[in-house]
Amino acid sequence: MKLAILSRSLRAYSTQRLRTAALERGHQVKVLDTLRFGIDLSGDEPDLHFRGRPLSTYDAVLPRVGASVTYFGTAVVRQFEQMDVYTPNTANGIMNSRDKLRATQILSRHNIGMPATAFVRNRAEIPHAIEMVGGAPVVVKLLEGTQGIGVILAPTMKVAEAIIETLHGTNQQVLIQRFVKESKGKDVRALVVGDRVVAAMRRRAQGDEFRSNVHRGGTVERVELDPEYEEIAVRAAHIMGLRVAGVDMLEGNDGPLVMEVNSSPGLQGIEAATKLDVAGAIVDYIADQSGFPDIDVRQRLAVSTGYGVAEIAVMSGSDMVGQALQDSGLWEKDIQVLTLHRGTRVVPNPSGQKVLEDGDRLLCFGKHEHMRSLIPARSRRPRRVRTLPKTPILEDLPTG
């Protein structure tokens, strides 16, 4: 395999370990500075230049994109994807993980346990937002903070309001999150590679510090995760669009609570704590998957005129409930079921004998006109543009 590691820091521990692991396994590997790329959109095919010259061919690319260069870094990763070069972490996945609000919104619809979270911008809504998450004390987080920077514990309502108003005054966007007291200044990091957790450690805060990050002086120890924690970590990484990720979880009274999914997890702390070759596991996974570049299915399938991708819900009262997939009438309508989602389970390419249940969600590819009748009716926009009304602007506009 010929592997490119995107990193601005050749001497960083994680970069060096990944490079060493690849060389030890007989792979060709180069560390390429993310900012030295040029994206070539002038030709018939997508291409990249590096240091002013056309980039040679690579089988896979492993992004280690720093937070300060997220926009340009993800543009480079996206160009690799368009060139059908395999990457374990897609550009969308990296973008999702960098924005804490976007990450929370994505995870919240997939039954992933998280601390109660609120996001507001108007000053008058701050007290209500604090109450929504359970009241003070609360944790205030900058949307793009890293290594524990921009994470503040506000012990009272007044202090929380003052902190949030101050940050809003400097045009900072913040999340308001429930303080999980039972975690007692500790959390768990699971290192996800592919479909499994290859290593995990527990981090503990020191003294009065509630943040357990190693950069804040926290200590680490190896931990064997319960299956529930492993399953949640893998699902959270996959939902975000990542196959190599560090998933940080709090140990709540009711089970794991996902705090963050990191697309460029540091390896030094977890390798030191577990004595496991995490870098080697990442390289081995990439080598196994390099022949299967990530494809934007919706983008590729939507090219066919009149065809597209849609999610069809099997709802109570539907004729499909209790029917085998082959008897549901979907195949006769030229609709192919790509995956079946049942609760937290995902069944890829389900067989015709699979019996549909109330609450199932089917990711389908087919003709829009046939799928439209199976999607619950919504208020539809008028098909034609109406004539401008005689009074285009009301004199008394309602506020609120």
DAVEN-V873781 format. One record per backbone hydrogen bond with DSSP energy under -0.5 kcal/mol. CO is the residue of the C=O (numbers start at 0). NH is the residue of the N-H. Records with the same first field share a line. If there is no record, write none. Layout:
BEGIN
CO=NH / NH
END
This chain:
BEGIN
0=2 / 27
1=58 / 59
2=29
3=5 / 61
4=6 / 31
5=63
7=9
8=11
11=15
12=16
13=17
14=18
15=19
16=20
17=21
18=22
19=23
20=24
21=26
22=25
27=2
29=4 / 31
31=6
32=35
33=36
35=50
37=39 / 48
38=40
39=46
46=39
47=54
48=37
49=52
52=49
58=85
59=3
60=62
61=5
63=65
65=68
66=69
68=72
69=73
70=74
71=75
72=76
73=77
74=78
75=79
76=80
77=81
78=82
79=84
80=83
85=60
87=89 / 242
89=93
90=94
91=95
92=96
93=97
94=98
97=99
98=102
99=103
100=104
101=105
102=106
103=107
104=108
105=108
106=109 / 111
107=110
110=112
112=257
115=177
117=175
121=124
122=125
124=128
125=129
126=130
127=131
128=132
129=134
130=133
136=178
137=153
138=140 / 176
139=151
140=174
141=144
142=99
145=148
147=150
149=141 / 151
151=139 / 153
152=154
153=136 / 137
155=159
156=160
157=161
158=162
159=163
160=164
161=165
162=166
163=167
164=168
165=169
166=169 / 171
167=170
172=142
174=140 / 176
175=117
176=138
177=179
178=180
179=182
180=183
182=185
184=204
186=202
187=189 / 248
188=200
189=191 / 246
190=197 / 198
191=244
192=195
195=192 / 197
198=190
199=222
200=188
201=220
202=186
203=218
205=208
212=215 / 217
213=216
218=203
220=201
222=224
225=228 / 229
226=230
227=231
228=232
229=233
230=234
231=235
232=236
233=237
234=238
235=239
236=240 / 241
237=240
240=89
242=193
244=191 / 246
245=247 / 261
246=189
247=258 / 259
248=187
249=251 / 256
251=254
254=251
256=249
259=247
260=262
261=245 / 264
266=270
267=271
268=272
269=273
270=274
272=221
275=277
276=280
277=281
278=282
279=283
280=284
281=285
282=286
283=287
284=288
285=289
288=291
294=296
295=299
296=300
297=301
299=302
300=303
303=306
305=367
307=365
309=311 / 363
310=312
311=361
312=314
313=358
314=317
317=320
319=322
322=355
323=326
324=327
328=332
329=332 / 334
330=333
333=335 / 366
335=337 / 364
337=348
338=362
339=341 / 346
340=360
341=344
344=341
345=347
346=339 / 349
350=353
351=325
353=324
355=321
356=359
359=313
360=340 / 362
361=311 / 363
362=337 / 338
363=309
364=335
365=307
366=370
367=371
368=372
370=373 / 374
371=374
377=379
383=385
389=391
394=396
END
